[in-house]
Amino acid sequence: MSFATNELISSTKLVRNFGSILAKLKDNSFSKIWILKNNEIEAVILSREEYENYEKMLKYLEDLQDIKLAEKRLASDDWTRYTHEEMLKMHNISL
């Protein structure tokens, strides 16, 4: 977790200056604001652009996990396939 000191703001200062802080996020003066309460980081406010980038990265990582899982399954697949009827019979299910 990295941040610039000018991105840190107390919760009290945030409440008192919310409009101007929101404007700074909107005009990209800041990409994120770290909110402090009792000198501890409690929350982060992201600009819309930063949030959208985060969402894209998260989607990309999820896609990579899906690809890795698919490759693992393909590597261990013995290529045996069953029909619907065979599966019903194997599990003692009747229609």
C-alpha positions in Angstrom: 0.0 0.0 0.0 1.6 3.2 -1.1 0.4 6.8 -0.8 1.7 10.3 -1.0 1.5 12.4 2.2 -0.8 14.9 0.4 -3.3 12.1 -0.2 -3.8 11.6 3.6 -6.7 13.4 5.2 -8.4 13.2 8.5 -12.0 12.3 8.6 -12.8 15.6 10.2 -11.1 17.5 7.4 -12.9 15.4 4.9 -16.2 16.3 6.3 -15.4 20.0 6.5 -13.9 20.1 3.0 -15.8 17.4 1.1 -16.7 19.6 -1.9 -13.2 20.8 -2.6 -11.8 17.3 -2.0 -14.3 15.8 -4.4 -13.4 18.5 -7.0 -9.7 17.5 -6.7 -10.6 13.9 -7.3 -12.7 14.9 -10.3 -10.1 17.1 -11.9 -7.4 14.3 -11.3 -5.4 16.4 -8.8 -5.6 13.2 -6.7 -6.4 9.7 -7.9 -7.2 8.6 -4.4 -7.6 10.0 -0.9 -6.7 8.0 2.2 -9.0 8.8 5.1 -7.5 8.8 8.6 -9.3 8.3 11.9 -7.3 8.5 15.1 -4.1 8.5 12.9 -5.0 5.1 11.4 -6.1 4.6 7.7 -9.8 3.7 7.8 -10.9 4.1 4.2 -9.9 5.2 0.7 -11.9 7.3 -1.8 -10.9 6.6 -5.4 -11.5 8.8 -8.4 -13.9 7.3 -11.0 -11.0 6.8 -13.4 -8.9 5.0 -10.7 -11.9 2.8 -9.8 -12.5 1.9 -13.4 -8.8 1.0 -13.8 -9.0 -1.1 -10.6 -12.1 -2.9 -12.0 -10.3 -3.6 -15.3 -7.3 -5.0 -13.5 -9.5 -7.2 -11.3 -11.3 -8.5 -14.3 -8.0 -9.3 -16.0 -6.8 -11.2 -13.0 -10.0 -13.2 -12.8 -9.7 -14.0 -16.5 -6.1 -15.2 -15.8 -7.3 -17.4 -13.0 -10.0 -18.9 -15.3 -7.4 -19.6 -18.0 -5.1 -21.3 -15.5 -7.9 -23.4 -14.1 -9.0 -24.4 -17.7 -5.4 -25.4 -18.6 -5.1 -27.5 -15.4 -8.4 -29.3 -16.2 -7.3 -29.9 -19.8 -4.0 -31.3 -18.6 -5.7 -33.9 -16.3 -8.6 -34.7 -18.6 -8.8 -38.3 -19.7 -11.4 -37.3 -22.4 -14.0 -39.7 -21.1 -17.5 -38.4 -21.9 -20.9 -39.6 -20.8 -24.4 -39.0 -22.3 -27.1 -37.6 -20.2 -28.8 -41.0 -19.9 -25.5 -42.6 -18.7 -25.1 -39.9 -16.0 -28.7 -40.5 -14.8 -28.1 -44.2 -14.6 -24.7 -43.8 -12.8 -26.4 -41.7 -10.1 -29.6 -43.8 -9.9 -31.8 -41.1 -11.2 -34.9 -41.8 -13.1 -37.1 -39.3 -14.9 
